[in-house]
Amino acid sequence: MDKLQTYESARAWSGPELAARRDWIYTLSKTQINELVAAAESTSDRDIVSLEHDDFDLPALEPVLKRVRTELLEGRGVTILRGLPIDDWPIARTARVYWAIASRMGVPIAQNALGNVLGHVFDVGGNADDPHQRAHQSTGALPFHTDISAEIVGLLCIRSARLGGASALASVTTLWNELVATRPNLAAELLQPFHLDRRGDEIKGQDPWFHMPILALTPTEVLVCHNPRFIRSAQRFPQVPALRPIQEEAIDLLQALADDPRFKLEIDFQPGDIQLINNMALLHSRNAYEDWPEPERRRHLLRLWLSVPDGRLLPKAFFARQGADPATGRPAGFPLPTGAAYAAPLEAPHLIR
């Protein structure tokens, strides 16, 4: 086996190292918040999905958002924007302010076959282990994974759970360097294709599974696209080869390293926080949680999946799930049925199967 390279960059951080710093958390000023509110109100007569970068005038916040975007794409890959007074706002204003910020990061893509570009992470009785349901609609634990297709993932915290629900991040660059140093055979295995379950999202002519590597290397970075639940549920199809023991070991070790206190960053997610991550550079997870019985008090996050039209060249394998979006040339979101259109619902939808 050829010697595998390691990577030294701003992305090669450890959780304890980043937790000791505060320069990746930005608290918005009153002036910046007022500017966001004005931008939201000035577009209130338009459908949110029609709004783009040039529809929002943000002179005070623009330099900050440029730095945030650079940090996401070229730096550590994570930022939290803190301080939005969402308890005082209607959900329509919160969503519009969020959309204005996201317009500086990338282009929203569909998160489901309904065309929803504004997602709601909210328990509606889903089962995270059911391959026909969406895990973000459950209270179950989610192992370290990425949201397949998105280049940047945004989460805006509206409410926290009653108990549990803590989230964590891990740098794939750091995990890769550890694998190369300690288990290079398993590092190499993660560069090979794995079969993943489409979980009912295939369109006519597609198999109900696809295959791609978990990790990919470029001369300057390690990229990741991984969901262990999708890999394991693909085993329900008789045409999919059984996972080999070395594949199982590689998946398990990647998970164990991501969850290792030496490497993971635990997130103190507060209402009004916006977490933005480079979804192709970091893994994220969530603990199981116990929620409030009243729907209006339940844990609720607003999620955005963004593509980055001017982003770096991506390996061909990273287009395996839905191909390329003809408008941007980047990995596409969910394909829409004929006649469907993008939507930004302001209430959590029913259980999506």
C-alpha positions in Angstrom: 0.0 0.0 0.0 1.3 3.4 -1.0 2.1 5.8 1.9 -0.9 8.0 2.7 -0.4 11.7 3.1 -1.5 13.7 6.1 -2.8 17.3 6.0 -1.8 20.3 8.1 -4.3 23.2 7.8 -6.7 25.2 9.8 -9.2 22.4 9.5 -6.9 20.0 11.5 -8.4 21.1 14.8 -9.3 19.2 17.9 -12.5 19.7 19.9 -10.7 20.8 23.2 -8.5 23.2 21.2 -11.5 24.9 19.5 -13.6 24.9 22.7 -10.8 26.9 24.4 -11.1 29.6 21.8 -14.0 32.0 21.1 -13.0 33.4 17.7 -15.3 31.0 15.8 -18.3 32.4 17.7 -19.5 35.8 16.6 -22.0 37.8 18.6 -24.1 40.1 16.5 -24.3 43.7 17.4 -27.5 45.7 17.8 -26.7 47.6 14.6 -26.3 44.4 12.7 -29.5 42.9 14.1 -31.4 46.0 13.2 -30.0 45.8 9.7 -31.1 42.2 9.3 -34.6 43.1 10.6 -34.8 46.0 8.1 -33.7 43.7 5.3 -36.3 41.1 6.2 -39.1 43.6 6.5 -38.2 45.2 3.1 -38.9 41.9 1.4 -41.9 40.8 3.4 -44.2 41.1 0.4 -42.2 38.4 -1.6 -42.1 34.7 -1.4 -38.9 33.8 0.6 -37.8 31.2 -2.0 -37.6 33.9 -4.6 -35.1 36.0 -2.6 -31.4 36.1 -3.6 -28.2 37.8 -2.5 -29.0 41.1 -4.2 -32.4 41.4 -2.5 -30.8 42.0 0.9 -28.9 45.2 1.7 -26.5 44.4 4.6 -23.6 47.0 4.6 -22.8 46.7 8.3 -22.9 42.9 8.3 -21.3 42.3 4.9 -17.6 42.2 6.1 -18.5 39.8 8.9 -20.4 37.4 6.6 -17.5 37.5 4.0 -15.1 36.4 6.8 -17.6 33.7 7.9 -17.8 32.3 4.4 -14.1 32.3 4.0 -13.7 30.5 7.3 -16.3 27.9 6.3 -14.7 27.2 2.9 -11.0 27.7 3.5 -10.6 27.7 7.3 -11.9 25.6 10.2 -15.3 24.9 8.6 -17.5 26.0 11.5 -19.0 29.3 12.8 -21.7 30.2 15.2 -23.5 33.5 14.9 -25.1 34.4 18.2 -27.5 36.9 19.6 -30.6 37.0 17.4 -33.5 38.0 19.8 -35.9 35.4 18.2 -38.1 35.1 21.3 -39.4 38.6 20.4 -39.9 37.7 16.7 -42.6 35.9 14.7 -41.3 32.9 12.9 -41.7 34.7 9.5 -39.1 37.3 10.6 -36.8 34.7 12.0 -36.9 32.7 8.8 -36.3 35.8 6.6 -33.4 37.0 8.7 -31.9 33.5 8.5 -32.4 33.4 4.7 -30.7 36.8 4.4 -27.6 35.5 6.2 -27.6 32.3 4.1 -27.8 34.3 0.9 -24.1 35.3 1.6 -23.0 31.7 2.0 -24.6 29.8 -0.9 -27.7 28.7 -2.8 -30.4 26.7 -1.0 -31.3 23.3 -2.3 -34.3 21.0 -1.7 -34.1 18.8 1.5 -36.9 16.5 0.5 -39.1 15.5 -2.5 -41.7 18.1 -1.3 -39.3 20.8 -2.4 -38.7 22.2 1.1 -35.6 24.4 1.1 -36.3 25.5 4.7 -36.3 22.4 6.9 -37.6 21.9 10.4 -35.7 19.6 12.8 -38.6 18.8 15.0 -39.9 15.6 16.5 -43.2 14.4 14.9 -43.0 10.8 16.1 -40.4 9.6 13.6 -38.1 6.6 14.0 -34.5 7.3 13.3 -33.9 3.6 12.6 -36.7 3.3 10.0 -35.3 3.5 6.5 -38.6 4.9 5.3 -38.5 7.9 7.6 -36.3 11.0 8.2 -34.2 10.9 11.3 -34.5 14.7 11.9 -38.2 14.1 12.7 -37.4 11.9 15.7 -35.8 12.2 19.2 -33.4 9.4 18.5 -29.6 9.6 18.7 -27.9 10.4 15.3 -24.3 9.1 14.9 -21.6 11.2 13.3 -22.6 11.8 9.7 -22.9 14.4 7.0 -26.1 15.6 5.3 -25.5 14.1 1.8 -25.6 16.6 -1.1 -25.2 19.9 0.9 -21.9 21.8 0.9 -22.8 24.1 3.8 -25.4 23.2 6.5 -27.1 25.8 8.6 -29.0 25.2 11.8 -30.9 28.0 13.6 -31.9 27.1 17.1 -35.4 28.2 18.0 -35.8 26.0 21.1 -33.8 23.4 23.0 -35.1 20.0 24.2 -36.2 19.4 27.8 -33.4 16.9 28.3 -30.5 15.8 26.0 -30.2 16.6 22.3 -26.6 17.9 22.6 -24.8 18.1 19.3 -21.1 17.6 18.4 -18.7 18.2 15.5 -15.5 16.5 14.5 -12.9 17.6 11.9 -12.4 14.9 9.2 -8.9 16.2 8.6 -7.9 15.5 12.2 -9.6 12.1 12.1 -7.9 11.2 8.8 -4.5 12.2 10.2 -5.1 9.9 13.2 -6.2 7.0 11.0 -3.1 7.3 8.8 -0.9 7.4 11.9 -2.6 4.4 13.7 -4.6 2.3 11.2 -3.6 3.2 7.6 -5.3 0.1 6.3 -8.6 1.3 7.5 -7.9 4.8 6.3 -7.4 3.4 2.8 -10.6 1.4 3.1 -12.6 4.6 3.6 -11.4 5.8 0.2 -13.2 2.9 -1.5 -16.9 2.9 -2.5 -19.7 1.9 0.0 -23.3 1.3 -0.9 -25.9 3.7 0.6 -29.6 3.5 0.8 -31.6 6.1 -1.1 -34.4 5.6 1.5 -37.2 5.9 -1.0 -35.9 9.0 -2.7 -35.0 7.4 -6.0 -36.5 8.7 -9.2 -37.6 6.6 -12.2 -34.6 4.6 -13.6 -32.5 4.8 -10.4 -31.6 1.9 -8.2 -32.8 2.3 -4.6 -29.2 2.6 -3.5 -26.0 4.4 -4.7 -22.4 4.0 -4.0 -19.5 6.4 -3.2 -16.5 6.6 -0.9 -16.8 7.9 2.6 -13.6 10.0 2.2 -11.9 11.6 -0.8 -8.5 13.2 -1.0 -7.4 16.2 -3.0 -3.9 17.8 -3.0 -5.0 20.2 -0.3 -7.9 18.7 1.7 -9.8 15.7 2.9 -13.5 15.6 1.9 -16.2 13.5 3.5 -19.7 12.3 2.6 -20.9 9.8 5.1 -24.1 8.4 6.8 -23.5 5.1 8.6 -27.3 4.5 8.9 -27.7 4.7 5.1 -24.8 2.3 4.6 -26.2 -0.2 7.0 -29.8 0.1 5.8 -28.6 -0.5 2.2 -27.9 -4.1 3.4 -31.7 -4.7 3.1 -31.4 -4.9 -0.7 -30.3 -8.4 -1.8 -28.4 -6.9 -4.8 -26.1 -4.9 -2.5 -22.9 -6.8 -1.5 -22.6 -7.6 2.2 -20.3 -5.4 4.1 -16.9 -6.9 4.5 -15.4 -7.1 8.0 -12.8 -4.6 7.2 -15.5 -2.2 6.0 -17.4 -2.6 9.3 -14.3 -2.0 11.2 -13.4 1.1 9.3 -16.9 2.6 9.8 -16.9 1.7 13.5 -13.4 3.2 14.0 -14.3 6.4 12.2 -17.4 6.7 14.5 -15.3 6.0 17.6 -12.7 8.6 16.8 -15.3 11.2 16.0 -16.8 10.6 19.4 -13.5 10.6 21.2 -13.1 13.5 23.7 -9.7 14.2 22.2 -11.3 15.1 18.9 -15.0 16.1 19.2 -16.3 19.6 19.8 -19.4 19.6 21.9 -21.8 22.5 20.9 -23.6 24.6 23.5 -26.5 25.5 21.2 -28.6 28.4 22.5 -31.9 29.8 21.1 -31.0 32.4 18.5 -27.8 30.7 17.5 -27.0 30.0 13.9 -24.5 27.2 13.4 -22.9 27.1 9.9 -20.6 24.2 9.0 -18.7 23.0 6.0 -20.6 19.7 5.4 -17.8 18.2 3.3 -15.1 18.9 6.0 -16.9 18.0 9.3 -19.0 15.3 10.8 -21.9 16.1 13.1 -23.9 14.2 15.6 -26.8 14.5 18.1 -27.6 12.7 21.3 -31.1 11.3 21.9 -33.4 13.6 23.8 -36.5 13.9 25.8 -38.9 16.6 24.7 -41.6 18.7 26.3 -45.2 17.3 25.9 -46.5 20.6 24.5 -45.7 21.0 20.8 -45.0 24.7 21.2 -42.2 24.0 23.7 -40.5 21.2 21.7 -36.9 21.3 20.4 -37.0 23.1 17.1 -34.2 24.0 14.7 -34.5 25.5 11.2 -32.2 23.8 8.7 -30.7 25.0 5.4 -28.8 23.0 2.9 -26.6 25.2 0.7 -24.6 24.6 -2.5 -21.6 26.8 -3.3 -21.5 27.6 -7.0 -18.0 29.1 -6.8 -16.7 26.4 -4.5 -13.7 24.2 -5.1 -13.7 21.4 -7.7 -15.4 18.3 -6.2 -14.5 14.7 -6.9 -17.0 13.1 -9.4 -18.0 10.6 -6.7 -19.6 13.4 -4.7 -22.3 13.7 -7.3 -23.4 10.1 -6.9 -26.7 10.7 -5.0 -28.6 13.1 -7.2 -26.1 14.2 -9.9 -25.3 17.9 -10.7 -27.7 20.8 -10.5 -27.8 22.2 -14.1 -28.1 25.7 -12.7 -25.0 25.6 -10.5 -23.0 22.6 -11.5 -22.8 21.5 -7.9 -24.3 18.5 -6.2 -28.1 18.7 -6.5 -30.7 18.5 -3.7 -33.7 16.2 -3.9 -35.3 15.9 -7.3 -38.8 17.4 -7.4 -41.8 15.5 -8.9 -43.3 17.1 -12.0 -45.3 20.2 -11.0 -43.6 20.5 -7.6 -41.9 23.8 -6.6 -39.5 25.0 -3.9 -41.2 26.0 -0.7 -40.1 27.4 2.7 -42.8 26.3 5.1 -42.9 28.2 8.4 -44.4 25.3 10.4 -42.9 21.9 11.0 -44.5 19.5 8.4 -46.1 16.2 9.1 -44.1 13.0 9.2 -42.2 12.6 5.9 -42.0 9.0 4.8 
